[in-house]
């Protein structure tokens, strides 16, 4: 229930209900237990134009949000490292995106932990490179070819197995008429297989082969992607020993969106953070 609903039901003022709720949240969730945490996920979330970006840290084992701070980058994590040291937690691995702000902070404060570059962020970057290639092809194409490529963004970026049968001919027609786009799409689909290999040695061999194929195409976006993967290879290959991802953050993001819609935004930042810290115990439905 929203605060307004509870206030109406109990005949208390909205401020009184919020004060009681905030005190409860602070007592129960204000300082999450960190001692038993072993695997961390670090990412940023966007909570709208007014809210901006927040950095969040989650326990990848049980999905709890352990830390929330406005902003993104290492400054937003400064207090978290102090709490983690005080708890004497034995962190085995941390999943992050390839942003230097996050992984450099992990290397500085958790030198013994494995740094794992998140699978979904790597694939997201690949999609961005492919979409950039698509836009370039649209700019350069003329006549019917331009129209065929222009409406294929969704088809190109979605996983092949998720496409409907009636969507495949349109994708096939666009790819057959544009070799760079065809090569980029094949590389995108092939890269997804990297995380199916069961050993670091096999992952390493696959990644090297993929990067060479990408460079051999001579396509600027694919060459750039290959160089990025080579630079970050150590963190990508760490998945073999620590198969963790920040995939649970997708479910958390959906909950946050529902929470903010239900509450029409939050004007009290501390209250908003407490609501996020309690999110793993919450179930939300939009009614009416």
C-alpha positions, -999 to +999 in steps of 0.1 A: +000+000+000+011+036-006+016+059+024-015+078+013-036+046+014-022+037+049-029+072+061-065+071+049-070+036+064-056+044+098-068+081+099-032+092+107-015+120+089+007+112+059+037+125+078+031+103+108+027+072+086+059+081+067+078+087+100+067+053+114+076+035+081+110+052+078+119+044+114+110+007+108+130+006+075+160+022+091+159-003+120+154-034+099+173-026+067+195+005+073+227-015+078+226-048+058+247-076+072+278-080+052+299-107+070+286-137+050+286-120+016+308-138-009+298-125-044+290-089-052+274-072-082+280-035-088+260-014-113+242+018-118+205+025-121+186+054-135+155+065-117+143+093-140+153+127-150+149+142-115+163+112-096+193+107-119+218+079-114+224+057-083+251+032-077+239+000-062+257-031-048+239-064-045+246-098-029+246-121-059+237-151-038+204-139-023+197-107-044+198-083-014+207-047-021+236-040+002+245-004-007+228+025-025+243+059-032+234+087-056+259+092-084+280+067-103+317+059-101+341+051-073+331+081-051+296+065-047+313+034-033+336+050-008+315+043+023+308+008+012+344-003+014+347+009+050+316-012+060+329-042+041+363-041+059+345-036+093+324-067+086+355-088+077+336-102+047+355-127+025+346-116-010+355-141-036+344-123-068+328-091-080+308-087-112+308-052-128+306-036-162+337-026-181+336+010-167+370+019-153+354+038-125+340+006-109+366-020-117+395+002-106+377+007-073+373-031-069+410-037-077+420-011-052+398-022-023+394-059-030+428-070-045+423-106-035+388-109-051+383-120-088+370-092-110+344-106-135+332-084-163+295-090-165+283-111-195+252-090-201+272-057-202+296-072-227+267-083-250+251-050-245+282-033-258+283-056-288+247-046-296+257-010-294+285-016-319+262-034-342+236-007-340+262+019-348+271-001-379+234-003-388+231+035-386+262+039-407+248+016-434+215+035-433+234+068-439+253+053-468+225+032-484+202+045-512+168+037-525+152+003-516+182-009-496+180+021-473+144+013-465+152-024-459+179-016-434+162+013-416+135-008-399+157-037-387+171-024-355+149-046-333+155-076-354+193-072-355+197-068-317+172-094-305+185-129-299+178-151-329+158-177-309+134-149-297+124-138-331+090-148-345+088-169-377+073-140-396+102-117-386+129-139-400+123-132-437+127-094-431+159-099-412+172-123-439+164-099-467+183-070-450+213-091-442+216-106-477+218-072-493+244-058-469+276-078-463+291-056-434+258-059-415+257-096-422+292-101-408+284-080-378+253-099-370+270-133-373+298-120-349+271-108-325+254-142-325+287-161-322+299-140-293+270-153-271+286-187-273+317-175-253+301-181-219+290-217-228+326-230-226+334-248-194+371-239-189+392-208-190+415-224-217+385-230-240+371-195-233+405-180-241+409-199-274+373-189-284+378-153-275+411-150-294+396-166-325+365-143-323+386-112-320+408-122-350+376-128-371+363-094-361+396-077-370+397-095-403+364-081-414+380-046-415+347-031-402+355-003-379+329-011-352+339-048-351+376-040-349+369-016-320+349-043-302+377-068-307+402-044-292+380-037-262+375-074-255+413-080-258+419-052-233+394-066-208+401-103-215+412-112-180+380-100-164+359-117-191+377-150-188+373-149-150+338-161-156+352-196-160+362-198-123+334-176-110+303-179-133+285-149-119+266-121-136+246-091-125+215-105-142+196-102-109+198-065-113+173-067-142+146-080-118+156-053-092+153-026-119+118-037-127+109-036-090+124-001-087+104+011-117+072-003-102+080+013-068+086+047-083+055+046-104+034+035-074+048+063-053+049+090-080+086+096-072+104+103-039+113+137-025+131+122+005+164+106-007+171+088+025+136+073+025+140+062-011+173+045-003+157+027+027+129+015+004+155+001-020+174-017+007+142-034+017+133-043-018+141-080-016+114-084+010+088-065-010+061-075-035+046-048-057+015-048-078+002-018-098-036-018-092-064+002-109 
